[in-house]
Amino acid sequence: MLGFLWNAIYGVVEGLEIGEGGVLLKSTSPISMGHSVVVNFFIPDKGFTTVRGQVVYILPPLKDDSKKQNRIGIKFENLEFVS
């Protein structure tokens, strides 16, 4: 689960995939390509992380998704890894 802030509305959404460059999540938010968002998530041994991102693609809901949630691709803008 991820925290998701967009247009002054905060919610908890399901994260599908996450990597160094971004995250794929599911949401019913009426968001459009190019919008800026803030995403919060937990990294084991590091704690909670907050990053800014931008919507880079939106996929329609899967046919078997009863909640009809779009799959939203977010590109991270300020996530830094320190070893």
N, C-alpha and C positions, 0 to 999 in steps of 0.2 A: 504494500500500500504506500502511496505517495501523497504528500500534501501538494496542492495545486492552487495557485493564486492567479486569477485572471480577472481583469475589469473590476477590481476591488471586491471580488467574491472568492472566498477560500473554501475548499472542500477536500475531501479525501477520495482519491481515485485509485483504480487498479493499475499497477505498472505491469506491462507485459514483457518488456526487454529493457535493459539498461547497459550502457557502455561508456567509454571515455568521452565519446562525442555527443551523446544524447540519450534520450529515453523515448520509448513508445508506450503510451498509456491509453486507457479507455475512459471516455467521458461523454456525457450528453450535453455538455456546454456548447452553446452556439458560437464557437470560436472560428476564426478565419485564418487563412494562411498569412504569415507575416506578423501576427500579433505577438507581443512580448508577454512572457509569463514568468512566474517564480515557482520553482519546484523544490520541495523539501523531502529528504529521504535519509535513511540510516545506513551508514557504512560500518560493518563490524570492525572493531578495534579502533575506530576513528570517531564514532558518534554521529550526531545529526549534521547534515550538510544542507545548505541552502544555496541554490544556483539560479541565475537568470538564464532564460532561454528564449528561443523564437520558434514559432510554429513553422515547420518547413514542409509538412504534408499532412493530409487528412484522408484516411481511408474509410469507406462506408462500413457500417456494422456487418458482422458476419451473419449469415442467414439464420444460424441457430442461437443468436444473441437475443434473448427475450427482452432485455433492457434497451435494445437498439442503440448501443453506445458506439460512437465513432472511435476509430483508432487514430490517435493524434501523435505525429512525430515531432519531437522537440529537439532542437539543436542547442547544446549548452553554449553559453557565451563566456562564462567566467569560472569554469571548474579547473582547479589546478591540483596536480598530484605532487606531493612532496614525499621523498623516500627517507 
